[in-house]
Structure formats: C-alpha cells, structure tokens
Amino acid sequence: IDLSLESISFRRKKIKTPFKTLNRILNFIRYPYLATPAPPSFVDLHKKYSEGGHVLSLSGGSTSPDLEGWINMDILDYKTVDTLGDALNLPFNDNVFDFITSNSSLEHIPDYQKVIDECYRVLKPGGVFYLCVPLVCRQHHIHDYHRWTIPGLKLVMKDFIIIDNGVRNGPGTFFPIILEGIIQASALPFFIKELARTIGLWIAFPFRFTDKFAKKKRIS
C-alpha cells in the first residue's frame, strides 16, 4: 500500500471538453458525488443566534453567506469576502461580535489554538461561537493539517461554555470517503485503480442518503 502524500491526496483527473454541461455529466459518471445538506444552515444559524447582531463569518471563502449584519472574512480575496485578514490576528477590537461562525476552515491552519483564542477575544461576553470541523475527511488541500473528535474539540474550546455539540454528517458520508481512500492507496495500475474507484463510488453513492435516517445527535 502506497501511503505517500500524492497517493492519499485523492487527486482526480477530470474529463475536459469544450462543453461545460457535458463536462459535468461525464465527471459525475466518473466520480459520482452529490452534496447532502445537513443542518444547521447559515440561515438557520442567523435566525437563531444573530438577527440584529454583529456577525463574523470566518474563512468561508467562496461559500461565504450574504446575510444582513454578517462580515465575511478570509485571507483570500473571493468575491463574497468583505474583509481580508489573517485569522491568527483578527483585525477587530475586543468584544465586538455577537456571533462567530467557522465552517470547515480550522483544519487548514497549523496554529488552530491561536485562532480559537482570537475568536474568544473579539466575541462579546454571552456571544455564541459556532465551529464545525472534520473528523473523517480526505486530504482536500495542500494545507490540511488536523482532524478532531468531539472530546478533542472540548479541550480546544476550554475557555468557552459548551451549550451544544453534535454531528452534522454520519457513516453514510464517511463510507465513500474511506472506500475511495482504500482504493486510491492501493498499488493497482492507474487504469484499474480509476475503474475500481468509479465502481466503488457508485456502489457507495446510495449510502450518502442514509444519514438522514441515522439516529445521531444533530446540532440544533
């Protein structure tokens, strides 16, 4: 089994033609994937915690929400970003935000504890910090460093009062990731490996929808 960085990075050679719609169809056939939204959404969080308040959406990139009172901050200049800045040194005064959200960004920052400390600094007393990070996830960026369990997160968030915790995606989401990782790490020739990956992903595809029926605690 090849456990080199290139092997486990799950690089996919996408089909490219002059036609965008055809590209999407062919690449879906080759690498079947369909996002299965899991609550809470940004709108859910906005309605529950932040309507009328000041909100920091941290490192949301191109998926940053467009909601009233929200400041989208990232280190890269996406169209959806309002403020360019480094999460290790947030360009805001102390105690200014009623709500902070960070969704799947902390794993990309080596010194993640410094980010947590900065969020604590700029959050008002009594404010809410919503943090979502991966546990089972493929390497999806060159800067991808960390994974957490819920007990591990509680240690990271030691300065906060935990008002709720839970799981957004369950085994149905993890199974295709693990199966693809096993196939990708094998020593099979490239063509056979790609064929096995496509077949494996199609076998695993229906499992993505089983999380909707799984008995697990969701964040409310």
Sequence and secondary structure as in RCSB ss.txt:
>XXXX:A:sequence
IDLSLESISFRRKKIKTPFKTLNRILNFIRYPYLATPAPPSFVDLHKKYSEGGHVLSLSGGSTSPDLEGWINMDI
LDYKTVDTLGDALNLPFNDNVFDFITSNSSLEHIPDYQKVIDECYRVLKPGGVFYLCVPLVCRQHHIHDYHRWTI
PGLKLVMKDFIIIDNGVRNGPGTFFPIILEGIIQASALPFFIKELARTIGLWIAFPFRFTDKFAKKKRIS
>XXXX:A:secstr
   SHHHHTT       S HHHHHHHHHHHS       S  HHHHIIIIITTS EEEES GGG    TTEEEEES
S  TT SEE BTTB SS SS EEEEEEES GGG TTHHHHHHHHHHHEEEEEEEEEE  SS    SSS      H
HHHHHHTTTS       SS HHHHHHHHHHHHHHTS   HHHHHHHHHHHHHHHGGGGGGGGGS      
